[in-house]
Each structure stands twice: as structure tokens, then as C-alpha cells.
Amino acid sequence: MDSYKGLTMRTAPGLHESAAAVVQRLRPPPASVVDLGAGEGALTLRLREAGYACEAVEREPGRFAVEGVPCHGLDLNGDFAGAMGRTFDVVTAVEIIEHLENPRHFLRQCVRLLAPGGLLLVTTPNIEDVYSRVRFLLRGRFSFFYEEHYRDMGHLTPLASWQLRQIFAELGLRQECHTYNRPFHRLFVPRNASELTKLAVGLLAWPLTLGVRGGQVHVFALRAGH
């Protein structure tokens, strides 16, 4: 498992880098940030080093290991926004929403935490990428949502991009950016394969490449309308 300056990153490769880059581009420091589900604090530390005034929320605050940053022990399934007692310029929720019982309730709480014009960053596995579609075709399960992911990682709720966009719109959030932790990689076909083989693979794969492809994990940046 990857780490940042000794702090474990329980995320897909490159996700913290992508998330931090989006935040810095759309809401440069100085600004206040709350990192929801911060874990040991790898992303929190990265943002603090970039010049943000950070706080964190972690259900098990004893895990959080960034000195000098307040960490609130709150359950993100509950009404955590009221317990915070303030708003922030940036709210980050990296690899959190798929772990929660009620994604809509969680996003409503995130909106309550946003200052006027604030930025919400949400990431979640992309169940619509080509590899996830192939897995669903063969095994009836999306990537990152097998039984072992439910049991060992707490992945409860797969969300399609259209569902997320619908919820964002209902909550008055305007999409500023949609990217991924890493770009889509084409299905591998050996260079020395015959033209007939390449054509056959292309025809078989074509239905799976329609619509959303992107990368392994969605990175959405939303602007508060209030």
C-alpha cells in the first residue's frame, strides 16, 4: 500500500495527487479545508504543505497522525455538519461516499459545510470504465464491489456517474471539473496480431467502450451555489 511521508494512503494509485491538483487549481491557498474520512492524514498533510488551513474528520481519530491539525471524531453516516459548527472553503471526500449507508444524506451534509462559493471534491470508483464493464459481463459484479470489497473494505454503494450528477444538481452543486486518478488504458492487443484479430477484438470490445470510460476512479469538483 502506498504512503506519503510515512502516512498510509488507502486509495487507488495517483488519486491523492489528482485530488490535490484539482483543489489547488480551483481554490488556491490560502483557504480553509476539511478532509472527511481523513484516515492517517496523508491528503490532509499534502494540502497543509500546499498552504491550506486544514481540519480533519475521522471516525477513529486515534488513527489520524498529522500534528497540529484538529481532527474531529465523527460518524459520516450521521449529521456531522452540525457538530462541526462552521463552514469551509473546501470540503474533500476522497474514497468515502461508497462506504456510506446514504450517499444523498452525506452530500447534503457536505453542502452544509461549504462556505458560499465553496468547493466540494468527491471521488468514488468508476463502475463504468471498460474493465469494470468486462467484469460485470463475466461475473455480474463491478470493479471494487465484489464480496471481498464489501467484507474487507466496506464498499457498500456503487454509484454511476449519471446518479452522482443528478444528486449534485438536486443539491444545487455546479460541476467545475470531472477527471480521474489516471487515464483510460486501451484494451491490450499484441502489435504482431493479425489485422483480422485486431478487427475481431475491436468489434467485440466496441459495445463496452461506449459512453463513460475515463479512468479507475472519478474525481468530481463541485461549486456551491449559495
BELGI-V493636 format. One record per residue. OMEGA is omega in radians with two decimals (* if undefined). NEAR is the number of other C-alpha atoms within 8 Angstrom. Layout:
omega=[OMEGA:OMEGA]
near=[NEAR:NEAR]
This chain:
omega=[-3.10:3.10:3.07:-3.14:3.08:-3.13:-3.07:3.06:-3.13:-3.09:3.05:-3.12:3.06:-3.04:3.13:3.12:3.13:-3.12:-3.13:3.14:3.12:3.13:-3.09:3.14:-3.02:3.09:-3.08:3.05:0.04:3.10:3.11:-3.10:2.90:-3.12:-3.08:-3.09:-2.93:-3.10:3.11:3.06:-3.10:3.12:3.10:-3.14:3.14:-3.13:3.10:3.11:3.11:3.06:3.14:3.01:-2.92:2.84:-3.09:3.00:3.14:-3.11:3.08:-3.01:3.08:3.10:-3.01:-2.95:3.11:-3.09:3.07:3.11:3.11:3.10:-3.08:3.13:-3.06:3.08:-3.09:2.97:-3.06:-3.13:-3.01:-3.08:3.13:-3.13:-3.14:3.06:3.11:3.09:-3.06:3.07:-3.11:3.01:3.12:3.10:-3.03:3.13:-3.11:-2.90:3.14:3.13:-2.93:-3.06:-3.06:-3.10:-3.13:3.10:3.13:-3.12:3.05:3.09:3.10:3.12:3.11:-3.14:-3.05:2.95:3.10:-3.11:-3.09:-3.05:3.05:3.10:-3.10:3.03:3.09:3.13:3.13:-3.11:-3.10:3.13:-3.01:-3.08:3.08:3.11:3.11:3.13:3.13:3.12:-3.06:-2.99:3.11:-3.12:3.08:3.01:3.11:-3.14:2.98:3.13:-3.11:3.08:3.07:-3.05:-2.98:-3.05:-3.14:3.09:-3.02:-2.85:3.00:-3.09:3.05:-3.09:-3.14:3.10:3.14:-3.13:3.11:3.13:3.12:-3.12:3.14:-3.12:3.10:3.12:3.13:-3.12:3.10:-3.04:3.00:3.14:-3.07:3.12:3.05:-3.02:3.06:3.06:-3.09:3.06:-3.01:2.98:-3.11:-3.12:-3.09:3.10:3.14:3.11:3.12:3.11:3.12:3.13:-3.13:3.13:3.14:3.14:3.13:-3.08:-3.01:-3.14:-3.09:-3.10:3.13:3.08:-3.07:3.02:3.05:-3.08:-3.00:-3.06:3.03:2.95:3.12:2.99:-3.06:3.13:3.10:-3.13:-3.08:*]
near=[5:7:9:8:5:5:10:10:11:6:7:8:8:8:12:9:8:11:12:11:8:10:13:9:7:7:10:8:8:7:12:11:13:12:14:13:12:13:8:11:12:14:11:13:9:9:11:10:7:7:9:12:9:13:13:15:14:16:10:7:10:5:8:12:8:9:4:4:8:7:10:11:9:9:8:11:10:7:8:11:10:6:6:8:6:5:9:13:14:15:16:11:13:12:11:11:13:13:10:12:7:7:9:7:8:13:8:9:11:11:10:8:11:16:9:8:10:12:15:15:15:13:13:13:12:14:11:10:14:9:7:13:12:9:12:11:8:6:6:7:10:12:11:7:12:9:6:8:11:11:8:6:7:8:12:10:9:10:10:9:8:6:8:9:8:8:9:12:9:7:8:8:11:10:10:8:9:9:8:13:16:10:8:9:5:4:4:4:7:5:4:4:8:6:6:6:8:10:8:8:9:8:8:7:8:8:7:8:10:7:4:7:10:11:13:13:13:15:15:12:14:13:12:15:8:4]
